[in-house]
Amino acid sequence: MLSRGPSARGRRAPHRGVSAMSDGTAALAPHEIALLRGGPRAAVTVAVVALYLRGAMEPGPPGLLWAVPEDAPGGLEEAVGSALRRPVRFRRLVRDPEVRLAVAEMRIPLAEAGLLRWPFLGPTRGARREVEALRVRHPLPARRYGLSDDDKLLAVALHDEAALRVLMPRFAVRAGLLPRAEAADARGSSPSWGYGGAASLCGGGDGGGSG
């Protein structure tokens, strides 16, 4: 089981969606798993998706993100929501000073738990092994229907763009989380992603927010 370990017990994570999974997979929040798997960009992607699923995120003009003011749960999600009081492109969001500080603060307990190496803070071999085990136990969903928000967040944390294409393609393209070259597919024409059920998803909503 992927866990922070004794040195990090008692620390409060902003959003503990993973602990709500039916198999009790891990003690880490989805954005923490994403950080171990893919670094800061992956963690910020999960925070954006979490806001979207709560209805606190809307895509602005093409390629821009904008957050609806709300009482955020703290940590990375709060930093992302604060940075998005005005429409911002995703690549600039990742570089926002407040967001970068929140990511740095996330790294401290993960490093103390032995999941990130000092001093460069890349994932340890054990952390990579555990993340890969999570990917095996929770493969890429074939469709978005029947999934809880926690399931969707974990899928994005583990499978990144592949999960976005299945679960919320239109929002992900409009928000700049997926390449604009895929915009035509997200509007419903001849998708070429190769994931089961993806073609049937593009004609309807994304199953979260107002995408």
Contacts in CASP RR format, 6 or more apart in sequence:
PFRMAT RR
TARGET T0000
AUTHOR 0000-0000-0000
METHOD contacts of the structure
MODEL  1
MLSRGPSARGRRAPHRGVSAMSDGTAALAPHEIALLRGGPRAAVTVAVVA
LYLRGAMEPGPPGLLWAVPEDAPGGLEEAVGSALRRPVRFRRLVRDPEVR
LAVAEMRIPLAEAGLLRWPFLGPTRGARREVEALRVRHPLPARRYGLSDD
DKLLAVALHDEAALRVLMPRFAVRAGLLPRAEAADARGSSPSWGYGGAAS
LCGGGDGGGSG
1 24 0 8 1.000
1 25 0 8 1.000
1 26 0 8 1.000
1 27 0 8 1.000
1 130 0 8 1.000
2 25 0 8 1.000
2 26 0 8 1.000
2 27 0 8 1.000
2 28 0 8 1.000
2 33 0 8 1.000
2 115 0 8 1.000
2 127 0 8 1.000
2 130 0 8 1.000
2 131 0 8 1.000
2 133 0 8 1.000
2 134 0 8 1.000
3 26 0 8 1.000
3 27 0 8 1.000
3 28 0 8 1.000
3 113 0 8 1.000
4 11 0 8 1.000
4 27 0 8 1.000
4 28 0 8 1.000
4 109 0 8 1.000
4 110 0 8 1.000
4 112 0 8 1.000
4 113 0 8 1.000
4 115 0 8 1.000
5 27 0 8 1.000
5 113 0 8 1.000
5 114 0 8 1.000
7 109 0 8 1.000
7 112 0 8 1.000
7 113 0 8 1.000
7 114 0 8 1.000
8 109 0 8 1.000
8 110 0 8 1.000
8 112 0 8 1.000
8 113 0 8 1.000
11 109 0 8 1.000
13 28 0 8 1.000
13 29 0 8 1.000
13 32 0 8 1.000
14 29 0 8 1.000
14 31 0 8 1.000
14 72 0 8 1.000
14 73 0 8 1.000
14 74 0 8 1.000
14 75 0 8 1.000
14 76 0 8 1.000
14 77 0 8 1.000
14 78 0 8 1.000
15 29 0 8 1.000
15 30 0 8 1.000
15 31 0 8 1.000
15 50 0 8 1.000
15 73 0 8 1.000
15 77 0 8 1.000
15 153 0 8 1.000
16 27 0 8 1.000
16 29 0 8 1.000
17 29 0 8 1.000
17 30 0 8 1.000
17 150 0 8 1.000
17 153 0 8 1.000
17 154 0 8 1.000
18 24 0 8 1.000
18 25 0 8 1.000
18 26 0 8 1.000
18 27 0 8 1.000
18 28 0 8 1.000
18 29 0 8 1.000
18 30 0 8 1.000
18 33 0 8 1.000
18 150 0 8 1.000
18 154 0 8 1.000
19 26 0 8 1.000
19 27 0 8 1.000
20 148 0 8 1.000
20 150 0 8 1.000
21 138 0 8 1.000
21 150 0 8 1.000
21 151 0 8 1.000
21 154 0 8 1.000
23 137 0 8 1.000
25 134 0 8 1.000
25 137 0 8 1.000
25 138 0 8 1.000
25 154 0 8 1.000
26 33 0 8 1.000
26 130 0 8 1.000
26 134 0 8 1.000
28 36 0 8 1.000
30 46 0 8 1.000
30 50 0 8 1.000
30 150 0 8 1.000
30 153 0 8 1.000
30 154 0 8 1.000
30 156 0 8 1.000
30 157 0 8 1.000
31 43 0 8 1.000
31 44 0 8 1.000
31 46 0 8 1.000
31 47 0 8 1.000
31 50 0 8 1.000
31 76 0 8 1.000
31 77 0 8 1.000
31 106 0 8 1.000
31 157 0 8 1.000
32 43 0 8 1.000
32 106 0 8 1.000
32 110 0 8 1.000
33 131 0 8 1.000
33 134 0 8 1.000
33 154 0 8 1.000
33 157 0 8 1.000
33 158 0 8 1.000
34 42 0 8 1.000
34 43 0 8 1.000
34 45 0 8 1.000
34 46 0 8 1.000
34 156 0 8 1.000
34 157 0 8 1.000
34 158 0 8 1.000
34 160 0 8 1.000
35 42 0 8 1.000
35 43 0 8 1.000
35 103 0 8 1.000
35 106 0 8 1.000
35 107 0 8 1.000
35 110 0 8 1.000
36 110 0 8 1.000
36 115 0 8 1.000
36 116 0 8 1.000
36 123 0 8 1.000
36 127 0 8 1.000
36 128 0 8 1.000
36 131 0 8 1.000
37 123 0 8 1.000
37 131 0 8 1.000
37 157 0 8 1.000
37 158 0 8 1.000
37 160 0 8 1.000
38 160 0 8 1.000
40 94 0 8 1.000
40 100 0 8 1.000
40 103 0 8 1.000
41 94 0 8 1.000
42 157 0 8 1.000
42 160 0 8 1.000
43 76 0 8 1.000
43 103 0 8 1.000
43 106 0 8 1.000
44 76 0 8 1.000
44 80 0 8 1.000
44 90 0 8 1.000
44 93 0 8 1.000
44 94 0 8 1.000
44 99 0 8 1.000
44 103 0 8 1.000
45 90 0 8 1.000
45 156 0 8 1.000
45 160 0 8 1.000
45 164 0 8 1.000
45 177 0 8 1.000
46 153 0 8 1.000
46 156 0 8 1.000
46 157 0 8 1.000
47 76 0 8 1.000
47 77 0 8 1.000
47 79 0 8 1.000
47 80 0 8 1.000
48 57 0 8 1.000
48 65 0 8 1.000
48 80 0 8 1.000
48 90 0 8 1.000
48 93 0 8 1.000
48 175 0 8 1.000
48 177 0 8 1.000
49 152 0 8 1.000
49 153 0 8 1.000
49 156 0 8 1.000
49 164 0 8 1.000
49 168 0 8 1.000
50 77 0 8 1.000
50 149 0 8 1.000
50 153 0 8 1.000
51 57 0 8 1.000
51 67 0 8 1.000
51 72 0 8 1.000
51 77 0 8 1.000
51 80 0 8 1.000
51 81 0 8 1.000
51 84 0 8 1.000
52 58 0 8 1.000
52 168 0 8 1.000
52 171 0 8 1.000
52 175 0 8 1.000
52 208 0 8 1.000
52 209 0 8 1.000
52 211 0 8 1.000
53 149 0 8 1.000
53 152 0 8 1.000
53 153 0 8 1.000
53 208 0 8 1.000
53 209 0 8 1.000
54 70 0 8 1.000
54 149 0 8 1.000
55 68 0 8 1.000
55 208 0 8 1.000
55 209 0 8 1.000
55 210 0 8 1.000
56 67 0 8 1.000
56 68 0 8 1.000
56 70 0 8 1.000
56 72 0 8 1.000
56 81 0 8 1.000
57 65 0 8 1.000
57 66 0 8 1.000
57 67 0 8 1.000
57 68 0 8 1.000
57 81 0 8 1.000
57 84 0 8 1.000
57 175 0 8 1.000
57 209 0 8 1.000
58 65 0 8 1.000
58 66 0 8 1.000
58 67 0 8 1.000
58 68 0 8 1.000
58 210 0 8 1.000
58 211 0 8 1.000
59 65 0 8 1.000
59 66 0 8 1.000
59 171 0 8 1.000
59 174 0 8 1.000
59 175 0 8 1.000
59 176 0 8 1.000
59 211 0 8 1.000
60 66 0 8 1.000
60 87 0 8 1.000
60 174 0 8 1.000
61 87 0 8 1.000
62 174 0 8 1.000
62 180 0 8 1.000
62 183 0 8 1.000
63 89 0 8 1.000
63 90 0 8 1.000
63 174 0 8 1.000
63 175 0 8 1.000
63 176 0 8 1.000
63 180 0 8 1.000
64 87 0 8 1.000
64 88 0 8 1.000
64 89 0 8 1.000
64 175 0 8 1.000
65 84 0 8 1.000
65 87 0 8 1.000
65 88 0 8 1.000
65 89 0 8 1.000
65 90 0 8 1.000
65 93 0 8 1.000
65 175 0 8 1.000
65 176 0 8 1.000
66 84 0 8 1.000
66 86 0 8 1.000
66 87 0 8 1.000
66 88 0 8 1.000
67 80 0 8 1.000
67 81 0 8 1.000
67 84 0 8 1.000
67 85 0 8 1.000
69 85 0 8 1.000
72 78 0 8 1.000
72 81 0 8 1.000
72 82 0 8 1.000
75 102 0 8 1.000
75 105 0 8 1.000
75 106 0 8 1.000
76 99 0 8 1.000
76 102 0 8 1.000
76 103 0 8 1.000
76 106 0 8 1.000
78 102 0 8 1.000
79 96 0 8 1.000
79 98 0 8 1.000
79 99 0 8 1.000
79 101 0 8 1.000
79 102 0 8 1.000
80 93 0 8 1.000
80 99 0 8 1.000
80 102 0 8 1.000
82 98 0 8 1.000
83 93 0 8 1.000
83 96 0 8 1.000
83 98 0 8 1.000
83 99 0 8 1.000
84 93 0 8 1.000
88 96 0 8 1.000
89 176 0 8 1.000
90 175 0 8 1.000
90 176 0 8 1.000
90 177 0 8 1.000
93 99 0 8 1.000
94 100 0 8 1.000
107 116 0 8 1.000
107 121 0 8 1.000
110 116 0 8 1.000
110 127 0 8 1.000
111 117 0 8 1.000
111 118 0 8 1.000
111 121 0 8 1.000
114 124 0 8 1.000
114 127 0 8 1.000
115 123 0 8 1.000
115 124 0 8 1.000
115 126 0 8 1.000
115 127 0 8 1.000
116 122 0 8 1.000
116 123 0 8 1.000
116 124 0 8 1.000
116 127 0 8 1.000
117 123 0 8 1.000
117 124 0 8 1.000
123 131 0 8 1.000
131 158 0 8 1.000
134 154 0 8 1.000
134 158 0 8 1.000
135 158 0 8 1.000
135 159 0 8 1.000
138 154 0 8 1.000
138 155 0 8 1.000
138 158 0 8 1.000
140 155 0 8 1.000
140 159 0 8 1.000
140 162 0 8 1.000
140 163 0 8 1.000
140 166 0 8 1.000
140 195 0 8 1.000
141 147 0 8 1.000
141 151 0 8 1.000
141 155 0 8 1.000
141 163 0 8 1.000
141 166 0 8 1.000
141 167 0 8 1.000
142 166 0 8 1.000
142 195 0 8 1.000
142 196 0 8 1.000
142 197 0 8 1.000
143 166 0 8 1.000
143 196 0 8 1.000
143 197 0 8 1.000
143 200 0 8 1.000
143 201 0 8 1.000
144 152 0 8 1.000
144 166 0 8 1.000
144 167 0 8 1.000
144 168 0 8 1.000
144 201 0 8 1.000
144 206 0 8 1.000
144 207 0 8 1.000
147 155 0 8 1.000
147 167 0 8 1.000
149 208 0 8 1.000
152 163 0 8 1.000
152 167 0 8 1.000
152 168 0 8 1.000
152 208 0 8 1.000
155 163 0 8 1.000
155 166 0 8 1.000
155 167 0 8 1.000
156 163 0 8 1.000
156 164 0 8 1.000
156 167 0 8 1.000
161 172 0 8 1.000
161 177 0 8 1.000
161 178 0 8 1.000
162 193 0 8 1.000
162 195 0 8 1.000
164 172 0 8 1.000
164 177 0 8 1.000
164 178 0 8 1.000
165 172 0 8 1.000
165 178 0 8 1.000
165 182 0 8 1.000
165 193 0 8 1.000
165 195 0 8 1.000
165 198 0 8 1.000
166 193 0 8 1.000
166 195 0 8 1.000
166 196 0 8 1.000
166 197 0 8 1.000
166 198 0 8 1.000
166 201 0 8 1.000
167 206 0 8 1.000
167 207 0 8 1.000
168 206 0 8 1.000
168 207 0 8 1.000
168 208 0 8 1.000
168 211 0 8 1.000
169 178 0 8 1.000
169 182 0 8 1.000
169 185 0 8 1.000
169 186 0 8 1.000
169 191 0 8 1.000
169 198 0 8 1.000
169 201 0 8 1.000
169 202 0 8 1.000
169 206 0 8 1.000
170 186 0 8 1.000
170 187 0 8 1.000
170 202 0 8 1.000
170 205 0 8 1.000
170 206 0 8 1.000
170 211 0 8 1.000
171 177 0 8 1.000
171 206 0 8 1.000
171 208 0 8 1.000
171 209 0 8 1.000
171 211 0 8 1.000
172 178 0 8 1.000
172 186 0 8 1.000
172 206 0 8 1.000
173 179 0 8 1.000
173 180 0 8 1.000
173 182 0 8 1.000
173 183 0 8 1.000
173 186 0 8 1.000
174 183 0 8 1.000
174 186 0 8 1.000
174 211 0 8 1.000
178 186 0 8 1.000
182 193 0 8 1.000
184 190 0 8 1.000
185 191 0 8 1.000
185 192 0 8 1.000
185 193 0 8 1.000
185 202 0 8 1.000
186 202 0 8 1.000
187 202 0 8 1.000
188 202 0 8 1.000
188 203 0 8 1.000
189 202 0 8 1.000
191 198 0 8 1.000
191 199 0 8 1.000
191 202 0 8 1.000
205 211 0 8 1.000
END
